Amino acid sequence: MQEKDYSEYTLTEAQKYRLCRRGNRAVLLNYFSNTVSFDPERRTFHIQVDDGNEDDWMDSVIDEDTKATAQRLGKELQTLDEDEDDDEETRQEEWAQNQTDAALLANRYRVSNALMDDPLRNQDGRRKEPMPVNNVLSGANIVMRYGEGILDFVYADFRTPTMEAMRYPMMWEALRKEYRAASPSPPAGTKPEKVYNQTQEIVDRYFAYQDTLRLIKDILKQSLYTMICPPVFADETDSKALKRYYGYLRDLQKEYLELLEFCFDESFYPDLLGSRHPAERFYLYRDLHGYPVTMERAETVQFTSHYRTGQIMPYGMTTEEVIQRISNPVPVTDGLREFAERYHAEPEELAATLTFPHYLRVGYEFGRVDQILELEFTKLLETGVQFRKCQRCGRYFILKGNFNPRYCDRIAEGETRNCQELAAQENFKKKAADRPALGVYGLFYRRYAARKKVKEDEFKKWRYEAMRLRDDCEAGKLTVEEYTQWMEDYFPNRKKSKDKNPAK
């Protein structure tokens, strides 16, 4: 076949879409291999984070590569004690920081980490800290409600930490530019690094991952999905890698904010889209943009006795059924021994296996942020989750149950109360400004209700009179000053005026 020239080839929108969600030579976007399963009954999903990118599992691989390198070079393998001390000091610093990060993450997500409690971590005597060193979420199990992961991602602030991280590669680029200016002669050509086996590639990529983490850890901590789908930069001193990754996150935020509006917002072109199901709206969005309307994902099938994704077998059991099952262990009978002998199994182990239920766990593999966003979003379309834009902060939130709120329950940064509470206070102040008597009533109501020694019948009597006089004040039968004075005089432990009721 004749060789072709693609130098002037024009990409379709679908091709551009797919390319933007793939890595390149500078950035690897799918270093982790995570799994997720969905529970449509509870509208929750369960994420199992890859645990293979920690020193626990990589130490032996690194040792193997180091020995192979020494043999190729014909040198004896030597380890400097000073290097070991420096490595251990760095490890302890990173572990201490991960302890702080773990506490913060526990306040934001439902996270459990079996890796921290794994006794195999300490069998060689080298690992004492009960915490992953590189990524605090390595090996974690995370449970979230449909929609929470997307909202957490689209409202994350990636720009601020990215601008801070950009200082490092920009410094290196300035130094390289200064060096080239001082040495105008071109450097001698360098040969590409020779790769001898897969182990070498695994180790090189692992070290690049550690270097990448040190540069962008503050960026990753802005959302759950960036934490569990970290990238690997080929060169952390190259600003192109950081710019490429930031552009990837920014484009995804823009896309999914648009999708929330286009597919779920009841006020978005209601005459045209109001009667359309979110799945139809989703198809229309991708069709209008020229994006692919077919999505593919890698499905996994596992068996587990720990994580249930439903109440009915094979995906789960009710709690009562589980308790009944494990409370009546399978006895080791002659029939069981015969069965075990046939399949070369230990009778006691077989009895234990039969006692505990094992559930079918169907899930999906993912390593990139765009993959888990797409997975979660399509599950939203399948289960009818509803969103609404908060009329106070302008952010989308998930509607729960039969409630029909106009404000979200999110606590914004720098605030101590959520939008529902703040909106109620703001609305009351607005009403109080237009209705002075209402403001007086609210002020004294809070003051009176806060008193611990007030009897319930006494409080009810005061409230009845206070509301009656409030209405009279608004009707012009007494002034705001007279109403305020009555409130002051009525309070216990205060000197009362002779006439407590100015309306008489």
C-alpha positions in Angstrom: 0.0 0.0 0.0 1.3 3.5 -0.9 2.5 5.6 2.0 0.2 8.4 2.9 0.8 12.0 4.0 -1.5 13.1 6.9 0.1 16.5 7.5 -3.1 18.3 6.4 -5.6 15.8 7.7 -8.6 17.4 9.4 -9.9 15.7 12.6 -13.6 15.1 13.1 -15.2 16.4 16.3 -15.5 12.8 17.5 -11.7 12.2 16.9 -10.9 15.4 18.7 -13.1 14.4 21.6 -11.4 11.0 22.0 -7.9 12.5 21.6 -8.5 15.0 24.4 -9.3 12.1 26.7 -6.1 10.2 26.0 -2.6 10.8 27.2 0.4 11.5 25.1 4.2 11.2 25.4 4.2 13.8 28.1 1.3 12.5 30.2 0.1 9.1 31.1 -3.5 9.4 32.3 -4.3 5.8 33.3 -1.6 4.7 35.7 -4.0 3.2 38.3 -6.4 0.3 37.5 -9.4 0.8 39.7 -12.8 -1.0 39.8 -16.3 0.3 40.4 -19.6 -1.4 40.9 -23.1 0.2 41.1 -26.1 -0.5 43.3 -29.2 0.8 41.5 -31.4 -0.2 44.5 -29.6 2.2 46.9 -28.3 4.5 44.1 -24.8 4.1 45.5 -21.6 3.0 43.9 -18.5 1.3 45.4 -15.0 2.1 44.2 -12.0 -0.2 44.9 -8.8 1.8 44.4 -5.7 0.2 42.9 -3.2 -0.8 45.7 -0.3 -1.9 43.5 1.5 1.5 43.4 3.0 1.6 46.8 6.4 0.7 48.2 5.0 -2.4 49.8 4.5 -4.1 46.5 7.2 -2.3 44.5 10.2 -2.9 46.8 10.8 -6.3 45.5 10.4 -5.2 41.8 12.9 -2.3 42.4 15.4 -4.7 44.0 15.1 -7.1 41.1 15.7 -4.2 38.6 18.7 -2.9 40.7 20.4 -6.2 40.7 19.8 -6.7 37.0 21.3 -3.3 36.3 24.3 -4.0 38.5 24.9 -7.3 36.7 24.7 -5.6 33.2 27.3 -3.1 34.3 29.5 -5.8 35.9 29.5 -4.0 39.3 28.7 -5.2 42.8 25.5 -4.0 44.3 26.2 -1.4 47.0 23.8 0.5 49.2 24.8 3.6 51.0 23.5 3.9 54.6 23.1 7.7 54.0 20.8 7.1 51.1 18.7 4.7 53.2 18.5 7.2 56.0 17.4 10.0 53.5 14.8 7.7 52.0 13.4 6.7 55.3 13.2 10.4 56.4 11.3 11.3 53.3 9.0 8.3 53.8 8.2 9.4 57.3 7.4 13.0 56.2 5.1 11.8 53.4 3.4 9.3 55.8 2.8 12.1 58.3 1.3 14.3 55.6 -0.9 11.4 54.5 -2.3 11.0 58.0 -3.5 14.6 57.8 -4.9 14.1 54.4 -6.7 10.9 55.5 -8.5 12.8 58.3 -9.6 15.5 55.8 -10.8 12.9 53.3 -12.8 11.1 56.0 -14.9 14.3 56.5 -15.7 14.4 52.8 -16.2 10.8 51.7 -17.1 7.4 53.0 -13.7 5.9 52.9 -12.3 2.6 54.4 -8.8 1.3 53.7 -8.2 -2.4 54.1 -4.5 -1.8 53.1 -3.9 0.0 56.4 -5.0 -3.1 58.4 -3.3 -5.7 56.2 -1.0 -7.8 58.4 1.1 -8.7 55.4 2.3 -5.1 55.3 4.5 -5.7 58.3 5.7 -9.2 57.7 9.2 -8.2 56.6 9.7 -5.8 59.5 10.4 -2.8 57.2 7.0 -1.2 57.1 5.8 0.2 60.4 3.4 2.9 59.3 -0.3 1.9 58.9 -0.8 4.2 56.0 0.0 4.2 52.2 3.0 6.4 51.6 2.5 7.6 48.0 -1.3 8.0 47.7 -3.4 7.9 50.9 -6.3 6.3 48.9 -4.3 3.4 47.5 -6.3 0.2 48.3 -9.2 2.2 49.7 -12.9 1.2 49.4 -15.2 4.2 48.8 -18.9 4.4 48.8 -20.8 7.3 47.3 -24.3 8.2 46.2 -25.0 8.7 42.5 -24.1 12.2 41.5 -21.7 13.0 44.4 -18.6 12.2 42.5 -19.5 14.4 39.5 -20.5 17.3 41.7 -17.3 17.0 43.8 -15.2 17.1 40.6 -17.0 19.9 38.6 -16.7 22.4 41.5 -13.1 21.6 42.4 -10.6 24.4 42.2 -7.8 23.0 40.0 -6.5 26.4 38.8 -5.1 27.7 42.1 -2.8 24.8 42.9 -1.9 24.4 39.2 -0.6 28.0 39.1 1.5 27.3 42.2 2.8 24.0 40.8 3.8 25.7 37.5 6.6 27.6 39.2 8.7 24.4 39.4 8.9 23.5 35.7 9.0 27.2 34.7 12.1 27.5 36.9 13.8 24.6 35.2 12.9 25.9 31.8 14.5 29.3 32.7 17.6 27.5 33.9 17.8 25.5 30.7 17.4 28.7 28.6 20.1 30.4 30.6 22.4 27.4 30.1 21.8 27.4 26.3 22.5 31.1 26.1 25.8 30.6 28.0 26.7 27.6 25.8 25.6 28.4 22.2 27.3 25.4 20.7 24.7 22.5 20.3 25.2 19.7 22.7 26.4 16.3 21.4 23.7 14.0 20.3 22.5 11.6 23.0 21.3 8.1 22.4 17.9 7.0 23.7 17.8 5.0 26.9 18.0 1.3 26.2 15.2 -0.8 27.7 16.1 -4.4 28.5 12.9 -5.8 30.0 9.4 -5.1 31.3 10.6 -4.8 34.9 12.8 -1.9 34.0 9.9 -0.1 32.4 7.7 -0.7 35.5 10.3 0.7 37.8 11.0 3.7 35.6 7.3 4.5 35.5 6.9 4.1 39.2 9.7 6.6 39.9 8.2 9.0 37.4 4.9 8.6 39.3 6.6 9.5 42.6 8.2 12.6 41.0 4.8 13.6 39.5 3.1 13.2 42.9 5.5 15.6 44.5 4.7 18.2 41.9 0.9 17.9 41.7 -0.2 16.5 45.0 -2.1 19.6 45.9 -3.9 19.5 42.5 -5.0 15.9 43.0 -6.4 16.6 46.5 -9.0 18.9 45.1 -11.3 16.1 44.1 -11.8 12.4 44.8 -11.5 11.4 41.1 -8.1 13.1 40.6 -6.8 11.4 43.8 -7.7 7.9 42.6 -6.8 8.5 38.9 -3.4 10.2 39.2 -1.3 10.8 36.0 2.3 10.2 35.4 4.5 12.8 33.7 7.4 11.8 31.6 9.3 14.8 32.9 8.0 16.8 35.8 10.3 19.7 34.8 8.5 20.1 31.5 5.6 22.6 31.8 3.9 21.1 28.7 3.0 18.0 30.8 1.4 20.1 33.5 -0.4 22.3 31.0 -1.7 19.3 29.2 -3.1 17.7 32.4 -4.7 21.0 33.6 -6.3 21.4 30.2 -7.7 17.8 30.5 -9.3 18.6 33.9 -10.6 22.0 32.8 -12.3 20.5 29.7 -13.9 17.8 31.7 -15.3 20.3 34.2 -16.7 22.4 31.4 -18.3 19.4 29.7 -20.0 17.9 32.8 -21.3 21.2 34.0 -22.9 21.7 30.6 -24.3 18.2 30.8 -25.9 18.8 34.2 -27.6 21.8 32.8 -28.5 20.3 29.4 -29.8 16.9 30.8 -31.2 17.7 34.3 -31.9 21.4 34.7 -35.7 21.9 34.6 -35.3 25.6 33.7 -33.1 24.9 30.6 -35.2 25.4 27.5 -38.3 23.9 29.2 -40.5 24.2 26.2 -38.1 22.2 24.0 -36.5 19.8 26.5 -38.9 19.8 29.5 -40.7 16.7 28.4 -37.6 14.8 27.3 -36.0 12.1 29.5 -32.4 13.0 30.6 -31.1 10.1 28.4 -32.7 11.7 25.4 -31.3 15.0 26.2 -27.8 13.4 26.7 -28.0 11.9 23.2 -29.1 15.2 21.8 -26.1 17.0 23.5 -23.5 14.6 22.1 -25.2 14.6 18.6 -25.2 18.4 18.5 -21.5 18.5 19.4 -20.5 15.8 17.0 -19.3 13.6 19.9 -19.5 9.8 19.7 -22.8 8.4 20.9 -21.4 4.9 21.6 -19.5 4.3 24.8 -17.4 1.3 25.6 -16.0 0.1 29.0 -14.3 -2.9 30.4 -16.6 -5.0 32.6 -15.3 -7.1 35.5 -17.0 -10.0 37.3 -15.9 -10.9 40.8 -17.1 -12.9 43.7 -17.0 -11.3 47.2 -18.2 -12.1 50.7 -17.7 -8.5 51.9 -19.4 -6.0 49.5 -23.0 -6.3 48.6 -24.6 -4.4 45.7 -28.2 -5.3 46.3 -30.6 -7.2 48.6 -31.3 -10.2 46.4 -28.9 -13.0 45.3 -26.7 -13.2 43.5 -25.8 -9.6 44.2 -26.6 -9.5 47.9 -28.7 -10.5 50.9 -30.7 -8.7 53.6 -28.9 -8.2 56.9 -31.2 -10.7 58.6 -30.4 -13.4 56.0 -26.7 -12.8 56.4 -26.9 -13.1 60.2 -28.9 -16.3 59.9 -26.4 -17.8 57.4 -23.3 -17.2 59.5 -25.0 -18.0 62.8 -25.6 -21.6 61.5 -22.2 -22.8 60.3 -22.2 -25.8 57.9 -21.2 -28.9 59.9 -18.4 -31.3 58.8 -20.4 -34.4 58.0 -19.5 -37.6 56.2 -21.2 -36.3 53.1 -19.1 -33.1 53.2 -15.9 -35.1 53.7 -16.7 -37.2 50.7 -17.4 -34.1 48.6 -14.2 -32.5 49.8 -12.1 -35.6 49.0 -13.6 -35.6 45.5 -12.4 -32.1 44.8 -9.2 -32.3 46.8 -10.3 -29.7 49.4 -9.8 -29.5 53.2 -13.2 -30.3 54.8 -13.0 -27.5 57.4 -12.1 -24.9 54.8 -14.9 -26.1 52.6 -17.4 -25.9 55.5 -16.3 -22.3 56.1 -16.6 -21.4 52.5 -20.2 -22.9 52.4 -21.1 -21.0 55.6 -20.3 -17.5 54.3 -22.3 -16.1 51.4 -20.5 -15.1 48.2 -22.0 -12.4 46.0 -21.6 -11.8 42.4 -20.0 -8.4 41.9 -20.2 -6.9 38.4 -18.2 -3.8 37.9 -16.1 -1.8 35.5 -12.4 -1.0 35.3 -11.2 2.6 35.0 -7.9 4.5 35.4 -8.8 7.9 33.9 -10.9 10.7 35.3 -13.0 10.9 32.2 -13.8 7.2 32.4 -15.3 7.3 35.9 -17.2 10.5 35.1 -18.8 8.9 32.1 -19.6 5.7 34.0 -21.3 7.7 36.8 -23.2 9.9 34.5 -24.7 7.1 32.5 -25.9 5.5 35.8 -27.6 8.8 36.6 -29.5 8.5 33.3 -30.5 4.9 34.1 -31.8 5.5 37.6 -33.6 8.9 37.4 -31.6 10.9 39.8 -32.6 14.6 39.8 -30.6 17.7 40.2 -31.5 21.3 40.8 -29.5 24.6 40.8 -29.3 26.2 44.2 -30.9 29.7 44.0 -28.4 31.0 46.4 -24.9 29.8 45.3 -25.8 28.7 41.8 -24.4 25.2 42.1 -26.2 22.0 41.3 -27.3 19.6 44.1 -29.0 16.2 44.3 -32.7 16.2 45.1 -33.4 13.7 48.0 -36.7 11.9 48.6 -39.9 13.9 48.3 -38.3 17.2 49.3 -38.5 20.1 46.9 -35.9 22.6 48.2 -34.7 25.7 46.4 -31.4 25.8 48.2 -28.6 23.2 48.7 -27.2 21.9 52.0 -23.6 22.5 51.0 -21.5 24.5 53.4 -19.3 26.9 51.3 -15.7 27.6 52.1 -15.4 30.2 54.9 -19.0 29.6 56.0 -20.3 27.6 59.0 -23.9 27.1 57.8 -25.3 25.7 54.5 -27.2 27.6 51.9 -30.6 26.5 53.2 -29.8 28.0 56.6 -28.2 31.1 55.2 -31.1 31.7 52.8 -33.6 31.4 55.6 -31.7 34.0 57.6 -31.4 36.3 54.6 -35.1 35.9 53.6 -36.1 36.7 57.2 -33.9 39.8 57.3 -35.4 40.9 54.0 -38.9 40.4 55.3 -37.9 42.2 58.6 -36.7 45.2 56.6 -40.1 45.5 55.0 -42.0 44.6 58.1 -40.4 46.1 61.2 -42.8 44.4 63.6 -41.7 41.0 62.3 -38.1 41.8 63.0 -38.9 42.8 66.5 -40.9 39.6 67.0 -38.0 37.4 65.6 -35.4 39.1 67.8 -37.3 38.6 71.0 -38.5 35.1 70.0 -34.9 33.9 69.7 -34.0 35.6 73.0 -36.9 34.2 74.9 -36.6 30.7 73.4 -33.0 30.5 74.4 -33.8 30.9 78.1 -33.5 27.5 79.9 -35.9 28.3 82.8 -38.8 29.3 80.7 -41.8 27.0 81.2 -43.5 25.7 78.1 -47.0 27.0 79.0 -45.5 30.4 79.8 -43.7 30.5 76.5 -46.8 29.6 74.6 -48.8 32.4 76.4 -46.1 34.9 75.5 -45.9 33.8 71.9 -49.7 34.1 71.4 -49.7 37.7 72.8 -46.6 38.6 70.8 -48.0 37.4 67.5 -51.4 39.2 68.2 -49.6 42.5 68.9 -47.3 42.0 65.9 -50.4 41.8 63.7 -51.8 44.9 65.4 -48.6 46.8 64.9 -48.5 45.9 61.2 -52.2 47.1 61.0 -51.2 50.5 62.5 -53.0 50.0 65.8 -49.7 50.6 67.8 -46.2 51.8 66.9 -43.1 49.7 66.5 -41.7 51.5 69.6 -44.7 50.6 71.6 -44.5 47.0 70.5 -40.7 46.9 71.3 -41.4 48.3 74.8 -44.1 45.7 75.4 -41.5 43.0 74.5 -38.9 44.4 76.9 -41.4 44.7 79.7 -42.8 41.2 79.3 -39.5 39.3 79.7 -38.9 37.6 83.0 -36.4 39.0 85.4 -37.0 42.4 84.0 -38.8 45.3 85.5 -42.3 45.3 84.1 -44.3 48.4 83.4 -47.7 48.9 85.0 -49.5 48.3 81.7 -48.1 45.3 79.9 -50.6 45.4 77.1 -50.6 48.7 75.2 -53.4 47.5 73.0 -55.9 47.7 75.8 
